[in-house]
Amino acid sequence: MAKSMNGIFRVAHLSDLHLTSLVDVKIRDLLNKRALGYLSWRFRRRHEHAPEILAALLHDLSEQALDHIVITGDLTQIGLPGEFQQARQWLETLGSPTDVTVVPGNHDAYVRTPWTDTFALWAPYMASDLGLQTGEQQAPDRTLFPSVRVRGHAALIGVTSAHPSAPFFATGSLGAAQMDRLGDILDLTRRQGLFRILLIHHPPIESMVAWRKRLTDGAALGAILARHGVEMILHGHTHHSSVAYLPDVRGTIPIIGVPSASARGAKPEHRSGYHVYEVRPSSNGWEVRTSSRGYSPGNHCFFAGDQRVIMVAGSATGSPYTTVHPHSHPTQHGQRA
């Protein structure tokens, strides 16, 4: 991938790819909540998430001169070991673990599974940089997170909200131990003068999704972020573009969600898309230029969509973040900004 120049860090944000196939699934694999997920795939999701869109996505990403790619969860359908292998192969096509960072989603943790058969296959894409480990890097549980990766002047801080939930639920949580470590990491990376990007699958504001799909400890996470601050939060789960804000010690934190990167989209706002962010230092802190890229079914390719600029305070000045919109183009996403 390209290396950041002139202090600019250029990162793509993908989510909810659901890129795996369940064609060869065995009945014995479906004797739990996965049976419901399989039926959803059989009658809906396999028609919604398209291999040809993933192929177009790979081509479009290759033309964006990126420094890094982040994926905020849901690479699989129902979290089978074979799906983790399929996703690992796709990740290797996308880029090296140095250039791609992954956090898991609720579909990746559909039911409890052995670490070695599932998430261990993605560990190189999830683990912290050497020397920045916050937990056991080969742990069979969630102590791998928070992860910390420093790229240029950006700190990519990954947390996992993914865990098995009851049938018909898609809730998530971080838990107290992960949030305790997160506070320390946010303080350390702030002192280092880094632009801190929090990666999470579930949106941190509970009201952004249905009750059965919410982050159950979102209020506790919000309190952590209000005390320690973070420059930007990237999430998935909702399958549409969105911009929201959380308060922190300097004003507000931008929270940005993306569509599924592989969806045909029965509604335009749910059609496949992803975002590109350019982060650069400014006189008062940071400038983030965001641009969306959406899939055109007629042309079988991605196109440029909405653009915006977000100014982020660089010190505890009390000045709020401000957002301006110098460029705006029609998009097939119906972005909710």
Protein Blocks (a to p, Z undefined) as FASTA:
>chain_A
ZZdeehiacddddehklpaccklpcfklmncfklmmmmmmmmmmmmmpcfklmmmmmmmm
mmnopabdcdeejjbfnopaklmmmmmmmmmmnpcfklpccdddfklmmbacdfklmmmm
mmmmmmccehiacbdfkbcbfklpccdddehjbccddddfbdcddehiacdcebjmlmmm
mmmmmmmmmmnopacddddfbdcblklpcfklccfklmmmmmmmmmnopabdcdehkopa
cddddddfklpacddddddfkbgolafklgccdddddddddfklpacddddddddfklop
acddddddddddfbdnhpacddddfbccddfklpaZZ
